[in-house]
Amino acid sequence: MLLPLYLGCLHALEPDHVAVVTGVSLEGDRTTAWKVGLAFGVSHMLAVAVLAAVAILAGHAVFGQAFYDWMDRGAWVLVALLGLWNLAAAFGFRKGALHSHAHTHGVLTHTHPHPEGHGHRFHHSAAWLGAFFGLGGVRGFTTLMEHGGIHGSLAFTGALLLFGLGITAMFIGLSAASGWIAAKLGGMRGFRRMLFAASGVGNLAVGIWLLVKG
């Protein structure tokens, strides 16, 4: 039963998942960025659970191979679009929200992350992205069920929870690290743009590479 946990951790480290979770987390702050990974992981697991349960009850893949192939391609397109979105912030075409604000004391000015009231929209975006990515990733879980000797509703539930736990734990770690870096380096405009540029180039490269490879 530890196999689903291990595979969940590996699944979370696939290039497209790493790219999208870290890319979205740059919009958060040090104390709340981990919620992006939590939202992405939970919604990802729920999408996998629903489709896997239906497929197992039906005895076959519900939508067919072509459906999952197109879901994968759609996810890769979203990764590339997120890259363009972050590049737009890097080049000043949009305001990159790192949830920090300036305080002025006479001639002195400093910035720090806002402690609350920001970032919920990024958690919602991460949840929708996680669910969409889960539509294509359900094949891996159903293959595990079919060839891993896991049978019965109790075993299915346990495997799903372990698989989701591995995914969510890795996503939380990735988003927390991304938010920590953004909070540390995002106070200076030059570093902020460098962060968004690095994320944008990485996301765009991963998305295009997967689309060409797939």
Buried (B, 14 or more C-beta within 10 A) or exposed (E): EEBBBEBBBEBBEBBBBBBBBBBBBBBBBBBBBBBBBBBBBBBBBBBBBBBBBEBBEEEEBBBEEEBBEEBBBBBBBBBBEBBEBBBBBBEEEEEBBBBBEEEEEEEEEEBEBBEEEBBEEBBEBBBEBBBBBBBBBBBBBBEBBEEBEBEEEEBBEBBBBBBBBBBBBBBBBBBBBBBBBBBEBBBEEEBBBBBBBBBBBBBBBBBBBBBEEE
